[in-house]
Amino acid sequence: MNIKKQLEDIMPFVMVLLMIYYGGPLFMNSERNSIIIMLAVMPAAAFLCAFFCGIRIGFRPLYLVSAAAAFLPEYWVCVGDWGALAFYLLMYVIIAALGLALGWGVSRAVKRMLDRR
């Protein structure tokens, strides 16, 4: 499968991920809210987005690369520390990989069960 087709497939999910990454800081008005949003809300949303991407189109490593590239400008938006950026970036990519793999696995399991009928 060529890169252009893969990009067309993952682009709606990457756009949702961009809304998550850059919509989350709009609600960070205190340190407590920032911690909750960056460590709970955004990872859960990134997991769900990757899970549905895995169900819909399967496991695409290009999605993980796009998720990492989409998060890099977050340094200038709200993080401001390269160490913290690396931590969050690694955390979000691992969570997205888990969601993608789990969604892909669920999709394959459901297809196998339906094929047995």
Secondary structure, DSSP 4 states (H G I P E B T S, - for coil): --HHHHHHHHHHHHHHHHHHHHHGGGG--SHHHHHHIIIIIHHHHHHHHHHHHHHHH---HHHHHHHHHHHTTHIIIII--HHHHHHHHHHHHHHHHHHHHHHHHHHHHHHHHHHH-
